[in-house]
Amino acid sequence: MTDLWPKFIGEKPPLDGSKRNQFKNAFRRLWVAGTLGAFFAALANNIPTHVRQLTGSLPITDSIFDRSLRYGYLLWFLVYFFVSNLHIDDSTVRYRDIVYDVVQSFLSLTSLYFLGFVRPDTSYRLGAYAITNAGILAICLLAIAWFRSQPKAKEYGINRLRWAGALLSGISLLLALLGTFGRSLLVAFLILQLILWALLLLYVRIRSDT
């Protein structure tokens, strides 16, 4: 390919590490902005529809409970995705960072679909909780596999937060796969989600100050 380049295309530009890094940073910024925009669009477009659908086929209390949990997961993904890219311009970007951003945005947006924020007329019942928690589990495990050796991850306990997130989402995934839809199961999801939020707020505190 090196010999064919000047013959068929023209003079080959020299590799420039700083230009490559600018390109990767620009891609990450664009990707993150697009994903966050999708989250905000989901919030703005679905709130009126979901309010009208509260009664549905469920008792009003369960319907509100179920819908609140779904919004809780959406906001969790929104905050996590924003904070995980808080220092997007601070360091040299590796292709691994880009792949991780693409994977976690794909998992997040897939979860939004199954949670009913892309097609409001769908609910997927326990399938929505299974897909969503499988996505959180995959994000945690991938972060552990790829970023566990980073100084901040070891020094400030980020790896512990990731392992805890993997455990909680794994438990929620098992409940969604094996449980029966009802108020008691929704309460269990609520408790696990609140703990996930506590872990995320600790992560926000670490990322915002380091």
C-alpha positions as CSV (number, residue, x, y, z in Angstrom):
1,M,0.0,0.0,0.0
2,T,2.9,2.3,0.7
3,D,4.2,2.0,-2.8
4,L,0.8,2.4,-4.4
5,W,-0.1,5.5,-2.5
6,P,2.1,8.0,-4.5
7,K,1.4,6.2,-7.7
8,F,-2.4,6.5,-7.6
9,I,-3.2,9.2,-5.0
10,G,-0.3,11.6,-4.7
11,E,2.2,12.5,-2.1
12,K,1.5,10.7,1.2
13,P,1.3,13.0,4.2
14,P,3.6,12.2,7.1
15,L,2.0,10.8,10.2
16,D,1.4,13.5,12.8
17,G,0.6,12.3,16.3
18,S,-0.8,15.7,17.4
19,K,-3.2,15.8,14.4
20,R,-4.3,12.2,15.0
21,N,-5.0,13.1,18.6
22,Q,-7.0,16.2,17.5
23,F,-9.0,13.9,15.2
24,K,-9.8,11.4,17.9
25,N,-10.7,14.2,20.4
26,A,-13.1,15.7,17.8
27,F,-14.7,12.4,17.2
28,R,-15.2,11.8,20.9
29,R,-16.7,15.2,21.5
30,L,-19.1,14.7,18.6
31,W,-20.1,11.3,19.7
32,V,-20.6,12.3,23.4
33,A,-22.6,15.4,22.3
34,G,-24.8,13.3,20.1
35,T,-25.5,10.7,22.8
36,L,-26.3,13.3,25.4
37,G,-28.6,15.0,22.9
38,A,-30.4,11.7,22.4
39,F,-30.9,11.4,26.2
40,F,-32.3,15.0,26.5
41,A,-34.6,14.4,23.4
42,A,-35.9,11.2,25.1
43,L,-36.8,13.2,28.2
44,A,-38.4,16.1,26.4
45,N,-40.4,14.0,23.9
46,N,-41.7,11.3,26.2
47,I,-42.8,13.0,29.5
48,P,-46.2,14.1,28.1
49,T,-46.9,10.7,26.5
50,H,-45.9,8.8,29.6
51,V,-48.1,10.9,31.8
52,R,-51.1,10.1,29.6
53,Q,-50.2,6.4,29.7
54,L,-49.9,6.1,33.5
55,T,-53.1,4.1,33.9
56,G,-52.5,1.6,31.1
57,S,-53.0,-2.1,32.1
58,L,-51.4,-1.7,35.5
59,P,-52.9,-0.4,38.7
60,I,-52.1,3.3,39.0
61,T,-49.6,2.8,41.9
62,D,-47.7,0.1,40.0
63,S,-47.8,2.2,36.8
64,I,-46.3,5.2,38.5
65,F,-43.7,3.0,40.2
66,D,-42.7,1.3,37.0
67,R,-42.5,4.5,35.0
68,S,-40.5,6.2,37.8
69,L,-37.9,3.4,37.8
70,R,-37.6,3.7,34.0
71,Y,-36.9,7.4,34.3
72,G,-34.5,6.7,37.1
73,Y,-32.5,4.5,34.8
74,L,-32.6,7.0,32.0
75,L,-31.3,9.8,34.3
76,W,-28.6,7.4,35.7
77,F,-27.3,6.7,32.2
78,L,-27.4,10.5,31.4
79,V,-25.4,11.5,34.5
80,Y,-23.0,8.6,34.1
81,F,-22.3,9.3,30.5
82,F,-21.7,13.0,31.1
83,V,-19.4,12.4,34.1
84,S,-17.4,9.6,32.5
85,N,-16.5,12.1,29.7
86,L,-15.9,15.0,32.0
87,H,-12.2,15.3,31.3
88,I,-12.4,14.4,27.6
89,D,-9.7,16.8,26.6
90,D,-7.3,16.3,29.5
91,S,-5.2,13.4,28.1
92,T,-4.0,11.7,25.0
93,V,-6.9,9.8,23.5
94,R,-6.4,6.1,22.7
95,Y,-8.5,4.1,20.3
96,R,-9.6,2.0,23.3
97,D,-11.2,5.2,24.8
98,I,-13.1,5.8,21.6
99,V,-14.3,2.1,21.4
100,Y,-15.4,2.3,25.0
101,D,-17.4,5.5,24.4
102,V,-19.1,3.9,21.3
103,V,-19.9,0.7,23.2
104,Q,-21.3,2.4,26.3
105,S,-23.4,4.8,24.2
106,F,-24.7,1.8,22.2
107,L,-25.6,0.0,25.4
108,S,-27.2,3.1,26.9
109,L,-29.3,3.9,23.8
110,T,-30.4,0.2,23.5
111,S,-31.6,0.4,27.1
112,L,-33.5,3.6,26.3
113,Y,-35.3,1.7,23.5
114,F,-36.4,-1.2,25.7
115,L,-37.3,1.2,28.6
116,G,-39.9,2.7,26.2
117,F,-38.2,6.1,25.4
118,V,-37.8,5.5,21.7
119,R,-41.3,4.0,21.1
120,P,-43.5,5.1,23.9
121,D,-46.1,2.5,23.1
122,T,-43.8,-0.4,24.2
123,S,-42.9,-1.5,27.7
124,Y,-41.2,-4.9,27.5
125,R,-42.1,-5.4,31.2
126,L,-39.2,-7.3,32.8
127,G,-37.3,-7.4,29.5
128,A,-36.7,-3.7,29.9
129,Y,-35.1,-4.2,33.3
130,A,-33.1,-7.2,32.0
131,I,-31.6,-5.3,29.0
132,T,-30.9,-2.2,31.1
133,N,-29.1,-3.9,33.9
134,A,-27.2,-6.1,31.4
135,G,-26.0,-2.9,29.8
136,I,-24.9,-1.5,33.1
137,L,-23.2,-4.8,34.0
138,A,-21.3,-4.8,30.6
139,I,-20.2,-1.2,31.1
140,C,-18.8,-1.9,34.5
141,L,-17.0,-5.1,33.5
142,L,-15.5,-3.4,30.3
143,A,-14.3,-0.5,32.4
144,I,-12.7,-2.9,34.9
145,A,-11.0,-4.9,32.1
146,W,-9.7,-1.9,30.2
147,F,-9.1,0.9,32.8
148,R,-8.4,-0.9,36.1
149,S,-4.7,0.0,36.0
150,Q,-5.2,3.7,35.7
151,P,-3.8,5.6,38.7
152,K,-7.1,7.3,39.5
153,A,-9.0,4.0,39.4
154,K,-6.7,2.4,42.0
155,E,-6.0,5.4,44.2
156,Y,-9.5,6.8,44.6
157,G,-11.4,3.5,44.7
158,I,-13.1,3.8,41.2
159,N,-12.4,0.1,40.6
160,R,-14.4,-0.7,43.8
161,L,-17.3,1.4,42.6
162,R,-17.2,-0.5,39.3
163,W,-17.2,-3.9,41.0
164,A,-20.1,-2.8,43.2
165,G,-22.0,-1.6,40.2
166,A,-21.4,-4.9,38.4
167,L,-22.7,-6.8,41.5
168,L,-25.9,-4.7,41.8
169,S,-26.7,-4.7,38.1
170,G,-26.0,-8.5,38.1
171,I,-28.5,-9.0,40.9
172,S,-31.1,-6.9,39.1
173,L,-30.5,-8.8,35.9
174,L,-31.1,-12.1,37.7
175,L,-34.3,-10.7,39.3
176,A,-35.6,-9.6,35.9
177,L,-34.9,-12.9,34.3
178,L,-36.2,-15.1,37.1
179,G,-38.8,-12.9,38.9
180,T,-42.5,-12.2,38.3
181,F,-43.6,-8.7,37.5
182,G,-45.3,-7.2,40.5
183,R,-45.0,-4.6,43.2
184,S,-42.6,-6.6,45.4
185,L,-40.2,-6.9,42.5
186,L,-40.5,-3.2,41.6
187,V,-39.5,-2.4,45.2
188,A,-36.4,-4.6,44.9
189,F,-35.5,-2.8,41.7
190,L,-36.0,0.5,43.5
191,I,-33.7,-0.4,46.3
192,L,-31.0,-1.7,44.0
193,Q,-31.3,1.4,41.8
194,L,-31.0,3.8,44.8
195,I,-27.7,2.0,45.7
196,L,-26.6,2.4,42.1
197,W,-27.3,6.1,42.4
198,A,-25.3,6.3,45.6
199,L,-22.3,4.7,43.8
200,L,-22.8,7.1,40.9
201,L,-22.8,10.1,43.1
202,L,-19.5,8.9,44.7
203,Y,-18.1,8.6,41.2
204,V,-19.3,12.2,40.4
205,R,-17.5,13.4,43.5
206,I,-14.3,11.7,42.5
207,R,-14.4,12.7,38.8
208,S,-15.3,16.3,39.5
209,D,-12.3,16.8,41.9
210,T,-9.5,14.8,40.2
